[in-house]
Amino acid sequence: MTGSEKRLPASDLQAPGASAAGGFARWLPLAGLALLMGLVFAMGWHRYLTFKTIGLNYDLLKGIVADNLVAAIALYMLVYVTVIALSLPGGLVMTLAGGLVFGWRLAVPATVVAATIGATIIFLIAKSSFGAVLQAKAGPWLGKLQDGFKENALSYLLFLRLVPVFPFAVVNLAPALLGVPLGTYVIGTAVGIIPGTAAFSVAGSGLGSVVEAQNAVYRDCLARNPDHAEDQCPYTIDTSALVTTELLIAFALLGVVALIPAAYKTWNKRHAAD
């Protein structure tokens, strides 16, 4: 090699299709997730994520738990991870069902771990697939937003998780686009969902007698109306009544508390500048 020749960096010696192949591989996890989501909705499996399904199988589920507790919890967590990772409707139903079937002492840690894993799967896929692309195209405004979010990422993430105004699926995606570190995301998610998980798991654990009473009414109605079961025999356990105004206010207040460190830091900086 002559003195005028320069050694090219290894990155410049890649085959022409290497970058394209790398870009394609980056989108594979997102494509796989989308395909699974499409399959679930096409097959109608998401329709089973109702409290009616849980209630009518309550005795069966209790028997499975009694015979093999560890396997039952593992299966519950696997289903919960899938529900969250695919952004399926049914997170509240699953949390209530966990409390109903396992009791809140087992349901709370199992649900928190499963929900955190599911949310982290979405976070990692979003960050690797289109996070960098969006950041490159969004311009400086996103960079400023990222800087502000990163500085108080844990406080902001806790606020988003604690206040139930923000959809869980959206909160799973937004931090990936704002450059939140993985460790901060996992901690913020796990800690932030504990109050809500605990509240609804405890509520679910107290629904056993309600479910048994409703099952008796429903089956009696089916026996009396075999030809018009769907019209004449609704299965009614109003789980939405568990989400009270007082509970929402309590979560909102916890969210405000989570913002105190960020507010103090901002105030301290302005005071120092003055």
VOKOLPA-720290 format. One line per field, with one value per residue (C-alpha): residue in three letters; x, y, z. Coordinates in Angstrom, 3 decimals, padded with zeros to 6 digits. Layout:
aa	(ALA|...) $
x	(X|...) $
y	(Y|...) $
z	(Z|...) $
END
This chain:
aa	(MET|THR|GLY|SER|GLU|LYS|ARG|LEU|PRO|ALA|SER|ASP|LEU|GLN|ALA|PRO|GLY|ALA|SER|ALA|ALA|GLY|GLY|PHE|ALA|ARG|TRP|LEU|PRO|LEU|ALA|GLY|LEU|ALA|LEU|LEU|MET|GLY|LEU|VAL|PHE|ALA|MET|GLY|TRP|HIS|ARG|TYR|LEU|THR|PHE|LYS|THR|ILE|GLY|LEU|ASN|TYR|ASP|LEU|LEU|LYS|GLY|ILE|VAL|ALA|ASP|ASN|LEU|VAL|ALA|ALA|ILE|ALA|LEU|TYR|MET|LEU|VAL|TYR|VAL|THR|VAL|ILE|ALA|LEU|SER|LEU|PRO|GLY|GLY|LEU|VAL|MET|THR|LEU|ALA|GLY|GLY|LEU|VAL|PHE|GLY|TRP|ARG|LEU|ALA|VAL|PRO|ALA|THR|VAL|VAL|ALA|ALA|THR|ILE|GLY|ALA|THR|ILE|ILE|PHE|LEU|ILE|ALA|LYS|SER|SER|PHE|GLY|ALA|VAL|LEU|GLN|ALA|LYS|ALA|GLY|PRO|TRP|LEU|GLY|LYS|LEU|GLN|ASP|GLY|PHE|LYS|GLU|ASN|ALA|LEU|SER|TYR|LEU|LEU|PHE|LEU|ARG|LEU|VAL|PRO|VAL|PHE|PRO|PHE|ALA|VAL|VAL|ASN|LEU|ALA|PRO|ALA|LEU|LEU|GLY|VAL|PRO|LEU|GLY|THR|TYR|VAL|ILE|GLY|THR|ALA|VAL|GLY|ILE|ILE|PRO|GLY|THR|ALA|ALA|PHE|SER|VAL|ALA|GLY|SER|GLY|LEU|GLY|SER|VAL|VAL|GLU|ALA|GLN|ASN|ALA|VAL|TYR|ARG|ASP|CYS|LEU|ALA|ARG|ASN|PRO|ASP|HIS|ALA|GLU|ASP|GLN|CYS|PRO|TYR|THR|ILE|ASP|THR|SER|ALA|LEU|VAL|THR|THR|GLU|LEU|LEU|ILE|ALA|PHE|ALA|LEU|LEU|GLY|VAL|VAL|ALA|LEU|ILE|PRO|ALA|ALA|TYR|LYS|THR|TRP|ASN|LYS|ARG|HIS|ALA|ALA|ASP) $
x	(000.000|001.443|001.689|-001.072|-003.500|-005.728|-007.100|-010.899|-012.761|-014.286|-017.770|-017.031|-015.980|-019.420|-021.195|-023.655|-026.648|-025.429|-027.086|-030.326|-030.280|-029.637|-032.521|-034.822|-033.779|-034.551|-038.181|-038.641|-039.681|-042.290|-043.606|-043.802|-045.694|-048.124|-048.705|-049.446|-051.816|-053.592|-053.878|-055.411|-058.040|-058.732|-059.332|-061.448|-059.374|-059.499|-063.250|-062.463|-060.829|-064.021|-065.115|-067.923|-065.335|-063.538|-066.733|-068.255|-064.979|-064.437|-064.810|-062.527|-059.885|-060.018|-059.525|-056.474|-054.958|-055.567|-053.958|-050.941|-050.417|-047.002|-048.094|-051.290|-049.386|-046.886|-049.727|-051.473|-048.279|-047.686|-051.192|-050.780|-047.467|-049.125|-052.089|-049.814|-047.243|-049.971|-051.838|-055.032|-058.033|-058.362|-055.666|-058.228|-060.065|-056.806|-055.850|-059.255|-059.110|-055.691|-057.036|-060.152|-058.337|-055.054|-055.882|-054.290|-051.105|-050.003|-051.738|-050.049|-046.395|-047.293|-049.237|-046.613|-043.846|-045.909|-047.154|-043.626|-042.252|-045.011|-044.515|-040.738|-041.179|-043.128|-040.572|-037.623|-039.362|-040.428|-036.994|-035.135|-037.613|-038.664|-037.276|-034.019|-035.781|-038.281|-035.569|-033.606|-036.615|-038.329|-035.850|-034.512|-037.890|-037.862|-034.324|-035.442|-038.373|-036.056|-033.634|-036.446|-037.883|-034.529|-033.605|-036.583|-037.432|-038.292|-040.598|-042.407|-042.739|-044.121|-046.654|-047.757|-048.091|-049.900|-052.476|-054.961|-055.879|-053.107|-053.685|-051.258|-050.294|-049.417|-047.256|-045.453|-044.476|-043.803|-040.674|-039.064|-039.354|-038.093|-034.857|-035.635|-032.970|-034.118|-033.342|-035.308|-038.220|-038.347|-038.143|-040.678|-043.096|-042.825|-043.137|-045.741|-048.223|-048.064|-050.846|-053.326|-052.459|-052.858|-056.190|-057.772|-056.272|-057.781|-061.093|-060.929|-060.183|-063.492|-065.619|-065.835|-069.313|-070.536|-069.317|-070.885|-074.221|-074.178|-073.273|-076.278|-078.617|-077.195|-077.435|-080.957|-081.918|-080.358|-082.406|-085.620|-084.839|-082.930|-084.049|-083.322|-080.347|-078.359|-081.288|-082.848|-079.816|-077.196|-074.160|-073.754|-070.887|-070.206|-066.444|-066.471|-068.140|-064.838|-063.178|-064.581|-063.986|-062.273|-059.865|-059.004|-058.388|-056.098|-054.058|-053.888|-052.573|-049.896|-048.956|-048.581|-046.345|-044.174|-043.649|-042.385|-038.680|-038.879|-040.618|-038.035|-035.178|-036.684|-037.276|-033.747|-032.234|-034.234|-033.401|-029.701|-029.842|-031.462) $
y	(000.000|003.379|006.327|008.115|005.263|005.332|002.379|002.451|001.939|-001.476|000.056|001.350|-002.104|-003.646|-005.210|-002.881|-004.786|-004.986|-001.768|-002.684|-006.126|-004.565|-002.170|-005.036|-007.073|-004.116|-004.195|-007.966|-007.888|-005.221|-007.169|-010.337|-008.505|-007.047|-010.492|-012.028|-009.190|-009.622|-013.382|-012.917|-010.485|-012.527|-015.679|-013.777|-014.919|-011.425|-011.915|-014.424|-011.691|-010.929|-011.417|-013.623|-016.127|-015.998|-016.229|-019.182|-021.084|-020.025|-023.503|-025.024|-022.372|-022.867|-026.595|-026.027|-023.658|-026.127|-028.995|-027.136|-023.642|-023.000|-024.024|-021.989|-018.836|-019.389|-019.770|-016.674|-014.647|-015.935|-014.915|-011.540|-010.890|-011.732|-009.432|-006.504|-007.156|-007.360|-004.364|-006.405|-005.102|-007.004|-005.839|-004.889|-008.189|-010.112|-008.199|-008.777|-012.442|-012.809|-011.518|-013.677|-016.924|-016.584|-014.077|-010.652|-011.687|-013.906|-011.937|-008.588|-009.686|-012.041|-009.320|-006.616|-008.843|-010.035|-006.549|-005.142|-007.870|-007.305|-003.540|-003.944|-006.130|-003.331|-000.756|-002.696|-003.428|000.188|001.501|-000.825|-000.651|002.940|004.894|005.837|006.510|008.873|010.648|011.233|012.659|014.574|017.401|019.418|019.759|016.066|016.432|019.206|017.105|014.170|016.275|017.516|014.041|012.353|014.770|013.677|010.422|008.404|011.059|011.595|007.876|007.265|010.034|008.504|005.064|006.216|008.484|006.227|008.979|007.804|004.503|001.795|000.958|004.587|004.875|001.722|003.373|007.013|006.465|004.463|007.491|009.853|007.977|006.694|004.194|000.604|000.420|003.584|002.304|-001.047|000.520|003.234|000.714|-001.818|000.746|002.842|000.006|-001.353|000.854|000.125|-003.559|-003.862|-002.012|-004.118|-007.392|-006.778|-005.897|-009.084|-011.213|-010.118|-011.022|-014.780|-014.715|-012.266|-014.567|-017.657|-015.872|-014.607|-018.065|-019.553|-016.896|-017.259|-021.068|-020.999|-018.548|-020.817|-023.748|-021.706|-020.161|-022.746|-021.294|-017.614|-017.793|-014.908|-012.491|-013.475|-014.372|-011.629|-012.268|-009.075|-008.333|-004.630|-004.411|-000.773|000.085|-000.775|002.234|004.879|008.611|008.366|005.741|007.885|010.878|008.796|007.689|011.270|012.453|009.741|010.975|014.515|013.226|011.508|014.872|016.594|015.701|017.020|020.207|020.735|020.227|022.761|025.270|024.790|025.452|028.627|029.805|029.145|031.051|034.050) $
z	(000.000|-001.014|001.291|-000.573|000.014|003.052|004.929|004.872|008.114|008.545|008.401|004.867|003.654|004.202|001.281|-000.512|000.774|004.370|005.537|003.766|005.361|008.752|008.264|007.272|010.307|012.549|011.451|011.848|015.553|014.833|011.843|013.948|016.679|014.124|012.590|015.986|016.815|013.480|014.052|017.504|016.227|013.076|015.126|017.630|020.596|022.125|022.687|025.430|027.526|029.409|032.971|031.682|030.460|033.804|035.808|033.968|034.360|037.971|039.474|036.833|037.412|041.184|040.662|038.441|040.989|043.808|041.854|040.463|041.798|040.214|036.721|037.064|038.026|035.194|032.687|034.041|033.698|030.165|029.094|030.807|029.047|025.726|026.399|027.211|024.472|021.816|023.304|023.581|025.526|028.761|031.150|033.818|033.384|033.748|036.894|038.488|037.462|039.076|042.376|042.064|041.332|043.257|045.965|045.982|047.827|044.931|042.184|042.848|042.370|039.497|037.691|038.237|036.867|033.890|032.986|033.240|030.971|028.409|028.453|028.141|025.054|023.358|024.511|023.089|019.779|019.346|020.257|017.894|015.003|014.527|017.461|015.710|012.396|014.003|015.920|012.702|010.861|013.613|013.774|016.720|018.442|019.374|020.677|023.021|024.165|024.755|026.782|029.009|029.473|030.069|032.827|034.922|033.150|036.247|037.714|034.415|033.780|037.268|036.676|033.368|034.952|038.080|036.447|034.599|032.109|029.818|027.936|029.038|025.437|024.669|027.767|026.634|023.336|024.199|026.361|023.528|021.261|023.954|024.584|028.083|029.229|029.585|033.315|034.058|031.986|033.776|037.257|036.425|034.954|037.773|040.565|038.775|038.240|041.787|043.265|040.462|040.385|044.130|044.136|041.401|042.641|046.083|044.421|042.358|045.397|046.906|043.880|044.534|046.085|043.434|040.642|042.218|042.641|039.065|037.752|039.556|038.150|034.648|034.554|035.955|033.210|030.558|031.846|031.604|028.217|026.159|022.821|023.539|025.853|024.375|024.444|027.733|029.860|030.090|032.261|034.248|036.570|036.179|036.699|035.546|038.869|040.566|038.903|041.226|041.180|044.551|043.212|040.180|042.427|044.640|041.611|040.356|043.720|043.636|040.165|041.478|044.272|041.657|039.943|043.092|042.492|038.918|040.068|042.803|040.365|037.955|040.744|042.054|038.622|038.132|041.640|041.036|037.743|039.436) $
END
